[in-house]
Amino acid sequence: MNKEERQRKLETKEDSYYSLRSELSSLQWRLKDLKGYRGGRSSSFKLLNLAINLSLDQVENDYNRYVRRICRRDAEEDVELMQKALNREKVKNAKLEKEIEQAKTSSGLFVDFVRKKLGV
């Protein structure tokens, strides 16, 4: 999966997490409206409110974990691309250094040959 696909998937998940959070928040607001009435103060309403709070926290944690995982994959892909580029450059540099050494050796041999011929 490439970056664009991951970004589209992240946007889709973001929309679904956002809608879930908004639904839970609206449910919580409706419960707070009922709190003024006799039934809104019962233990079951309090437990329901607590469960909604925990669900909101869990949705937030799940979304944050998902975003971190996507970002980590993007970073891993970037590092992999940089490592491949670095390896290509290392191979290219090693080849150039080998050619430079060969040129040094052959020019040194040529100079020695010329000196011998000239008697210097």
Secondary structure, 3 states (H helix, E strand, C coil): CCHHHHHHHHHHHHHHHHHHHHHHHHHHHHHHHHCCCHHHHCHHHHHHHHHHHHHHHHHHHHHHHHHHHHHHHHHHHHHHHHHHHHHHHHHHHHHHHHHHHHHHHHHHHHHHHHHHHHCC
